[in-house]
Amino acid sequence: MVKAAISNYRKAVDEGLLLKLPFTTIFEYLQLLQMVATSMNCLGHRGMFYLAAAVSDFYVPWESIAKHKIESAGGPLNMQLSQVPKMLFILRNHWAPSAFCVSFKLETDPNILLQKAEMAMKKYGMNVVVANELANYKDVVVMVTSSGRTTVSRKSKEDDVEEQLTDLLVKMHSVHITRPNSEDHKAG
């Protein structure tokens, strides 16, 4: 199964069907996201964003990064972090408003997971928010859309939940392509 997955991945990359962009910092991620999104805007409904990156909620601003070694003799270190800007709304409303957008919501508390996923879907205009719990993220996910929830579970220990999830997302994207203007999100 792993061999087939790697083969399919390489084939998709070779055929130009999948663009995987590595990044290290939040600055690189946001810059790449804007560059790719504005470039893909011309694809309209055919474009798809699968935003599975686990981006931190906080970061150290450039101006706060030490230029030299931090001396331990100075006592305890206090650091103030800034919130990472929420760019999903801008992606959905400005950079690529017609694209099919999938984001992910990972939580440790199952009691707030679906509520947060639904809130993210509405707030940012995502087509799908894939909700998963840290404790069982390899076994089950819930796809949250404007029309409801779909639970996707691993069929057996040998299967991956990702394959079923991807199959469903491909079908949803195909429907999205055939219904222009149904889910465009343009800033008002």
Secondary structure as UniProt FT lines:
FT   HELIX           2..14
FT   TURN            15..16
FT   HELIX           26..40
FT   HELIX           41..46
FT   STRAND          48..51
FT   STRAND          58..59
FT   HELIX           62..64
FT   HELIX           72..74
FT   STRAND          82..83
FT   HELIX           88..90
FT   HELIX           91..95
FT   TURN            97..98
FT   STRAND          100..107
FT   HELIX           110..124
FT   STRAND          128..133
FT   HELIX           134..136
FT   TURN            137..139
FT   STRAND          140..145
FT   TURN            146..147
FT   STRAND          148..153
FT   TURN            157..158
FT   HELIX           161..178
FT   TURN            180..181
//
